[in-house]
Amino acid sequence: MTLNPAPNSFRTGPDERGRFGIFGGRFVAETLMPLILDLEKAYADAKADPSFKADMEAYRTHYIGRPSPLYYAERLTEHLRAQAPAGQGAKIYFKREELNHTGSHKVNNVLGQILLARRMGKPRIIAETGAGQHGVATATLCARFGLKCVVYMGAVDVERQAPNVFRMKMLGAEVVPVQSGTRTLKDAMNEALRDWVTNVADTFYCIGTVAGPHPYPAMVRDFQSVIGIETKQQMLEMEGRLPDSLVACIGGGSNAMGLFHPFLDDREVEIYGVEAAGHGVQSGLHAASLTGGRPGVLHGNRTYLLMNEDGQIADAHSISAGLDYPGIGPEHAWLHEMGRVTYLSATDSETLEAFKLCSMLEGIIPALEPAHALSKVLELAPTKPAEHLMVMNLSGRGDKDIPQVAQIFGQTL
Ligand SMILES: *Cc1c(COP(=O)(O)O)cnc(C)c1O
């Protein structure tokens, strides 16, 4: 594998072909190309239009509830300092994306794409979803703007995530169970791409993470970057300086890219992404594409993927359905190869410990996804000096996970 030359900036990508080094791009059927080019042009126009920005600002404030707080997790900080050597134990902050309308960071991106769809005059929105959080966010914004909404969801996930399926239907969306392949997220995305090609004229495809063909990875990152932009400003106000480290969990990588991107050129800031290690990377039952995968092409871009020896896409496993994706956004693959971001992984059992601790010490029940990030905060914070400022992205709230966690702990609801 050839490494790219070190860039002057980590924030300039992708290039005009949508590449981050050798990653990204747009590997799509000929028939999809006009749609992708249309979207790219519409997004470039929107970005340059002050009225689009003003619309985004207004709905962020009044509908999503931004800015989200940057919160000092005092009891967690003290708890970890008590176990650390004298003078050690980072000061821990949570970026509270779980307080957004619909309960996660997903809505930041969906708002951007739905406002774009309206500009483009597309009355029908399609989306893929795994755990259902992106589907719920999309159904919510479609209800708000009176757009038709069709959500593709693997049949296995439809069964596992019944409350979110009901939520989407309440919001007026049609949920289509996907019966192909492993009947999970990657199959839902295949089906959505198929729908898009056949309904060219009236349909906008709202992708839920920093994956898919160019311009999606960059566009979704831009819409999520509000997380990092706010964090920078809030930290300057609260501490008078930048944080020393950032930590976020990674499914496709959108909440992480959103936090990381505004800090990529602040080279003194350490950055950690946390993948889902499931039963352990050695077990083969995991979703850690960077730690346990290799480069290939899926869903229109080149990136790290979980594959078997024949190059077939392997099943991902995680306790958290929201991290259960066999790939990772191409920009993360590039940041990994450039060494700018350190990628770690957290097992299911480490995650459950962090889930309990956060609930008991901070009065915040986190989603299982950010509990992965938190489990690495528990390891990293005690190794840092007390003046070290660490920010973790609390990407979503845990309400959706209560039935599953109760079952694991042997409780009936
Ligand atoms: C979907 C989801 C994730 C994983 O998606 P990314 O694109 O990696 O951010 C993480 N946390 C929550 C709460 C989610 O709903």
The ligand as an SDF file (V2000), in Angstrom:
LIG
                    3D

 15 15  0  0  0  0  0  0  0  0999 V2000
  -25.9110    5.9020   13.9460 C   0  0  0  0  0  0  0  0  0  0  0  0
  -25.2490    6.2250   15.2090 C   0  0  0  0  0  0  0  0  0  0  0  0
  -23.8400    6.1270   15.3520 C   0  0  0  0  0  0  0  0  0  0  0  0
  -22.9420    5.5950   14.2830 C   0  0  0  0  0  0  0  0  0  0  0  0
  -22.9290    6.3360   13.1030 O   0  0  0  0  0  0  0  0  0  0  0  0
  -21.7150    7.2830   12.7220 P   0  0  0  0  0  0  0  0  0  0  0  0
  -21.9930    7.6510   11.3120 O   0  0  0  0  0  0  0  0  0  0  0  0
  -20.4600    6.5050   12.8860 O   0  0  0  0  0  0  0  0  0  0  0  0
  -21.7510    8.4370   13.6320 O   0  0  0  0  0  0  0  0  0  0  0  0
  -23.2700    6.5150   16.5520 C   0  0  0  0  0  0  0  0  0  0  0  0
  -24.0200    6.9480   17.5780 N   0  0  0  0  0  0  0  0  0  0  0  0
  -25.3670    7.0410   17.4890 C   0  0  0  0  0  0  0  0  0  0  0  0
  -26.1320    7.5230   18.6670 C   0  0  0  0  0  0  0  0  0  0  0  0
  -26.0280    6.6780   16.3030 C   0  0  0  0  0  0  0  0  0  0  0  0
  -27.3600    6.7700   16.2230 O   0  0  0  0  0  0  0  0  0  0  0  0
  1  2  1  0
  2  3  1  0
  2 14  2  0
  3  4  1  0
  3 10  2  0
  4  5  1  0
  5  6  1  0
  6  7  2  0
  6  8  1  0
  6  9  1  0
 10 11  1  0
 11 12  2  0
 12 13  1  0
 12 14  1  0
 14 15  1  0
M  END
$$$$
